[in-house]
């Protein structure tokens, strides 16, 4: 049995497994491998990559490098221990993948995974389209959660418990919050209908974007900087500093500042008032 037969010859995860193991996998389980297990592994890899890098920079970066690239926002820390954050992060990752990949396998009439290998341009533009649709969904979801007090209190407030930037804080949120965020990935896949490789690129780089947004590090060599209208880490830090309440909030977009600009929720960061010492708060001009 060869899993690529399900997709017109495109190599899929099953093709890289030993035949002795692959022969034991029933065909009905291959979609779970392709759309749940592999995306979850990619998402977790991206999360661990950014989290580990941010932790190493926090501990070992030189003072000069720190002052140049750290956003320097200092708010109150959550009382949760690091082990608790790790546990919640893993749980949130699973919820996101279940809600996003679930639609891929449960709604095949809407989700088409193409059979051919994409070119670099195709993969990049497809991934970009998926990320923009996902961010568009999350912008309005995020705006509603701040606008309606009940939604903020019961769904979104947990995410704002961590007011200091933290990579693990990216997915430190309530289960309902994570499921709704994950649906944005489903929506993007349903609309764009990406090929399988572009789908995996979307999962990996979307996770990279979400986690990087919460690290407090504004690094110039990130591959995400190639995205058009890409907001930086300082931009989202501003939201967490002043948006931990129900009601109107600024900088609601996760990846693309143009959404905040278009819908009147953009706040401007003043870079001249952000770096004075490691212990000082960032100053923000709205």
ABEGO torsion letter per residue (X at the ends): XBAAAAAGGBBBAAAABBAAAAAABBAAAAAAAAAAAAAAAAAAAAAAAAAAAAAAAAAABBAAAAAAABAGBBBBBBABBAAAAAAAAAAAAAAAAAAAAAAAAABAAABBBBABBBBAAAAAAAAAAAAAAAAAAAAAAAAAAAABAAAAAAAAAAAAABABBBAAAAABBBAAAAAAAAAAAAAAAAAAGBBAAAAAAAAAAAAAAAAAAAAGBBBAABAAAABBGBBBAAAAAAAAAAABBBEBBBGABAABAAAAAAAGABBBBBAAAABABAABBBBBBX
